[in-house]
Every structure is written in C-alpha cells, then in structure tokens.
Amino acid sequence: MSRRTRSGEYVRLTGQHWTVLSGFTVTATIVAAGLGWPSSPELPRLDPDRVAAARVALAHLEVVDQRLAHGPPYRREAFGPAWTDQAGVGGSGNSCDTRNDILARDLAVSKSIAAQTCSVAVAAGRFRSPYTGREVVFVRGRESAAVQIDHIVPLAYAWDMGAADWPAVRRIAFANDPANLIAVDGPSNQAKSDGGPGAWMPELEGFWCQYSVAFVTVSAAYRLRIDEDSRVVLTRALADC
C-alpha cells in the first residue's frame, strides 16, 4: 500500500511504519517500539485502544492560545549532558549513550564498533526515515548527520510548555526518554526545528497517526501544555487514524 506525501510523491509504507511508537510500556514514562528496516508488505493499523487513549489524553491536556516564551530563555544545558546514559529512563545505565541506544533500536545495524560512550556503538546501518519514507544509509563519521535523533516533543517546545519549571532530574529524563526519541533523516529534523504539530508535521502523511499518538502520549505523561494550533492538528490527525 502507498500513501502520498505533501509534495505529491508516493512512497511505499510497511508494517514497521505503522507499528513504530505503538508498543508503549511503562518505564519512567513510556518506551517506544523500534522502527527497524522495513520488510513486511503488510500495513497493520495502529492499535485502536492506543489511538482511543491518545484522543482522551489530548482532550485533557492544558491548552494555551499560543506558544509563549516561558520565564528564563531556553538553554539546552538545562536538560543535562546530551545523550547521557544516566537519565533514569528505559535503557539508561547500560554503558551506552542514548543516541546509540536509539540508533541500535531503529536501524538495521550492519556494523558496530567500540567507542568511548558505547562499547557497541553503531558504525553502519540503514532504515527508512518515518518522516519521509525514503531510505537513509548511516555511516559513523563525517557523514553521520544524515541520520539524526529527533525529540518528538522538542526540548525547546517543552521548555515553553512547562519544562522550565521542572527539577533538573525530570528534564534529563525527558531529554533521554526513548518514548520521545526516534531516528529520522537529517533534513527533516532540521526543518522541524523546535516546532510543535501546529507548525510542522512529517512529510509522510501515512506516519501522522503514529506521530500524533506519540506526541500526545509523551505530553500527557509529562503533563505538558500544548498550543491551540497544535491541538487542532493533532485532533484531525487522530481522527484519521
């Protein structure tokens, strides 16, 4: 089965595109199932119970008219060392940094090496970016930025929606929670920047349901607010699941 992107291009979707982020289990908040390399020709729908739960959660989120700067200016450092292994969430404390944990989860890994931050760091692999449906090859080194780890609920967005008031330990957990992280193509991550759904949604419309479920579930788990434009977009996306 295929779905059209907003640019008019058709891409083939697979079961992994529809099941990623749907296998939530409770850790400090929730942990997402990995994307992996698409291989199944089937296209299962997201678990209706998870979609229904996301719709209920969205209805109970605090909504603000528009995103406003909250208190002190956003600082990435407020969310702790980037990709720390000591975050108190699923996968933490395994002697491997969060970035490599997510790469290992989401990519079909073809080569691993020992690195300072991970004894089995991903050195090479491939996957289809859930944001575009296009194949991306990962090679550790100068070209590694072709694959980036996206915070589904961006850190700066979360800062404006309540995280500025959190204790440091909660912000560190949020920044490294696997439920809020996914490997994507670099250009999509850069285009998204720190925008909420009201400002940006994945190019691949076939992934909007999973993206919306994840965004709402994470926001609810951390009791974040959302802006009105994002509420409207998420409501429509969840209605189409």
C-alpha positions as CSV (number, residue, x, y, z in Angstrom):
1,M,0.0,0.0,0.0
2,S,1.2,3.6,-0.7
3,R,0.4,7.0,0.7
4,R,1.1,10.3,-0.9
5,T,3.4,12.8,0.6
6,R,2.5,16.5,0.7
7,S,4.9,17.0,-2.2
8,G,2.8,14.6,-4.3
9,E,5.3,11.8,-4.2
10,Y,4.0,8.3,-3.4
11,V,6.1,6.1,-1.1
12,R,5.5,2.5,0.0
13,L,4.6,2.1,3.6
14,T,5.3,-1.0,5.6
15,G,4.1,-2.6,8.8
16,Q,7.0,-1.0,10.7
17,H,6.0,2.5,9.7
18,W,2.6,1.9,11.3
19,T,3.8,0.0,14.4
20,V,6.7,2.2,15.5
21,L,5.8,4.1,18.6
22,S,2.7,2.0,19.2
23,G,4.2,-0.6,21.6
24,F,4.4,1.6,24.6
25,T,5.3,0.1,28.0
26,V,5.7,2.0,31.2
27,T,9.2,2.9,32.4
28,A,9.8,6.3,33.9
29,T,7.1,7.3,31.4
30,I,6.9,5.1,28.3
31,V,9.2,3.3,25.9
32,A,8.6,3.2,22.1
33,A,9.0,0.2,19.9
34,G,11.7,0.4,17.3
35,L,11.2,1.2,13.6
36,G,13.9,-1.1,12.1
37,W,14.4,-1.8,8.5
38,P,11.0,-2.2,6.7
39,S,10.5,-5.6,5.3
40,S,6.8,-6.6,5.8
41,P,4.4,-5.8,2.9
42,E,1.5,-5.7,5.3
43,L,0.1,-2.4,6.6
44,P,-1.5,-3.1,10.0
45,R,-3.4,-0.3,11.7
46,L,-2.3,1.2,15.0
47,D,-3.9,-0.5,18.0
48,P,-7.4,1.2,18.3
49,D,-7.1,1.2,22.1
50,R,-3.9,3.3,21.9
51,V,-5.5,5.7,19.5
52,A,-8.5,6.0,21.7
53,A,-6.3,6.6,24.7
54,A,-4.4,9.3,22.9
55,R,-7.7,11.0,21.9
56,V,-8.7,11.0,25.6
57,A,-5.3,12.2,26.7
58,L,-5.4,15.1,24.2
59,A,-8.8,16.2,25.5
60,H,-7.3,16.5,28.9
61,L,-4.2,18.4,28.0
62,E,-4.0,22.0,29.1
63,V,-4.1,24.2,26.0
64,V,-2.7,27.7,25.6
65,D,-3.7,30.1,22.9
66,Q,-0.2,30.3,21.5
67,R,3.3,29.3,22.4
68,L,5.0,31.9,24.6
69,A,8.5,32.2,26.0
70,H,8.4,30.8,29.5
71,G,10.5,32.5,32.2
72,P,14.2,32.4,31.5
73,P,15.4,31.8,27.9
74,Y,15.7,28.2,26.8
75,R,19.1,26.5,27.3
76,R,19.9,23.0,26.0
77,E,22.2,22.6,29.0
78,A,19.1,22.7,31.3
79,F,18.2,19.2,30.0
80,G,21.6,17.8,31.1
81,P,24.5,16.4,29.2
82,A,23.5,15.4,25.7
83,W,22.6,11.7,25.4
84,T,23.7,10.8,28.9
85,D,23.4,7.2,29.9
86,Q,22.4,8.3,33.5
87,A,18.9,9.5,32.9
88,G,16.8,7.1,34.9
89,V,14.7,6.0,32.0
90,G,14.4,2.9,29.9
91,G,17.8,1.9,28.5
92,S,19.7,4.0,30.9
93,G,22.7,2.6,32.8
94,N,23.6,0.1,30.1
95,S,27.0,1.7,29.4
96,C,25.8,3.0,26.1
97,D,24.8,6.6,25.4
98,T,21.2,7.4,24.4
99,R,22.0,8.3,20.8
100,N,23.5,4.8,20.2
101,D,20.6,3.2,22.0
102,I,18.1,4.8,19.6
103,L,20.3,4.1,16.5
104,A,20.5,0.4,17.6
105,R,16.7,0.3,18.1
106,D,15.6,2.0,14.9
107,L,18.3,1.0,12.3
108,A,19.1,-2.3,10.7
109,V,22.7,-2.3,12.0
110,S,25.3,-3.8,9.8
111,K,28.4,-2.9,11.8
112,S,29.3,-1.9,15.3
113,I,32.4,-0.7,17.0
114,A,33.7,0.1,20.5
115,A,33.5,3.8,21.3
116,Q,34.2,6.0,24.3
117,T,30.5,6.4,25.0
118,C,29.3,2.9,24.0
119,S,31.1,-0.5,23.7
120,V,28.8,-1.5,20.8
121,A,28.3,1.8,19.1
122,V,26.5,1.7,15.7
123,A,29.0,2.2,12.9
124,A,26.8,1.5,9.9
125,G,23.2,0.7,9.1
126,R,20.2,1.6,7.2
127,F,16.5,2.4,7.6
128,R,13.6,4.3,6.1
129,S,13.0,7.6,7.7
130,P,9.5,7.6,9.2
131,Y,9.2,11.3,8.3
132,T,9.7,10.8,4.6
133,G,9.5,7.1,3.8
134,R,12.8,7.3,2.0
135,E,15.8,5.1,2.6
136,V,18.7,6.5,4.5
137,V,22.2,4.9,4.9
138,F,24.1,5.6,8.1
139,V,27.9,5.6,8.3
140,R,29.6,6.7,11.5
141,G,31.9,9.7,10.9
142,R,31.8,12.8,8.9
143,E,28.5,11.8,7.2
144,S,26.7,10.6,10.3
145,A,24.5,13.7,10.4
146,A,22.5,12.1,7.6
147,V,20.7,10.3,10.4
148,Q,19.6,12.3,13.5
149,I,17.7,11.6,16.7
150,D,14.6,13.7,16.9
151,H,12.8,14.7,20.1
152,I,9.2,14.2,19.0
153,V,8.2,16.8,21.6
154,P,11.1,19.2,21.1
155,L,13.1,20.3,24.1
156,A,12.6,24.0,23.5
157,Y,8.9,23.5,22.9
158,A,8.6,21.5,26.2
159,W,10.5,24.3,27.9
160,D,7.9,26.8,26.9
161,M,5.1,24.4,27.8
162,G,6.1,23.7,31.3
163,A,9.6,22.1,31.5
164,A,11.2,25.4,32.5
165,D,9.6,24.8,36.0
166,W,10.8,21.2,36.3
167,P,13.7,20.0,38.5
168,A,16.8,19.1,36.6
169,V,16.4,15.4,37.0
170,R,13.0,15.5,35.3
171,R,14.4,17.4,32.4
172,I,17.3,15.0,32.0
173,A,14.8,12.1,31.9
174,F,12.6,13.8,29.3
175,A,15.6,14.5,27.0
176,N,16.6,10.9,27.0
177,D,13.2,9.1,27.2
178,P,13.1,6.6,24.4
179,A,9.4,7.2,24.0
180,N,10.2,10.8,22.9
181,L,13.1,9.8,20.6
182,I,13.2,8.5,17.0
183,A,15.8,8.2,14.3
184,V,15.0,10.3,11.3
185,D,16.6,11.8,8.2
186,G,18.7,14.9,9.0
187,P,16.9,17.3,6.7
188,S,13.5,16.6,8.3
189,N,14.9,17.1,11.7
190,Q,16.4,20.4,10.7
191,A,13.2,21.5,9.0
192,K,11.1,20.7,12.1
193,S,13.5,22.6,14.4
194,D,11.6,23.1,17.7
195,G,8.1,23.4,16.2
196,G,5.0,21.7,17.6
197,P,2.5,20.0,15.3
198,G,0.8,23.3,14.6
199,A,3.9,24.5,12.9
200,W,5.3,21.2,11.5
201,M,4.2,17.7,10.7
202,P,6.1,14.9,8.9
203,E,6.2,14.9,5.1
204,L,4.9,11.4,5.1
205,E,1.2,11.7,5.9
206,G,1.0,8.0,6.5
207,F,3.0,8.5,9.7
208,W,0.9,11.3,11.1
209,C,-1.2,8.9,13.2
210,Q,1.9,7.4,15.0
211,Y,3.5,10.8,15.3
212,S,0.4,12.3,16.9
213,V,-0.1,9.4,19.3
214,A,3.5,9.7,20.4
215,F,3.3,13.5,20.7
216,V,0.1,13.4,22.8
217,T,1.2,10.4,24.9
218,V,4.5,12.0,25.8
219,S,2.9,15.4,26.5
220,A,0.4,13.7,28.8
221,A,2.9,11.6,30.6
222,Y,5.0,14.7,31.4
223,R,1.9,16.9,31.9
224,L,3.0,19.5,29.3
225,R,0.7,22.1,27.8
226,I,0.1,22.4,24.0
227,D,-0.7,25.3,21.9
228,E,-4.1,25.7,20.2
229,D,-2.8,25.3,16.7
230,S,-1.2,22.0,17.6
231,R,-4.3,20.8,19.4
232,V,-6.3,21.3,16.1
233,V,-3.7,19.5,14.0
234,L,-3.4,16.6,16.5
235,T,-7.2,16.3,16.8
236,R,-7.6,16.0,13.0
237,A,-4.7,13.5,12.7
238,L,-6.0,11.3,15.5
239,A,-9.5,11.4,13.9
240,D,-8.0,9.9,10.7
241,C,-6.2,7.0,12.4
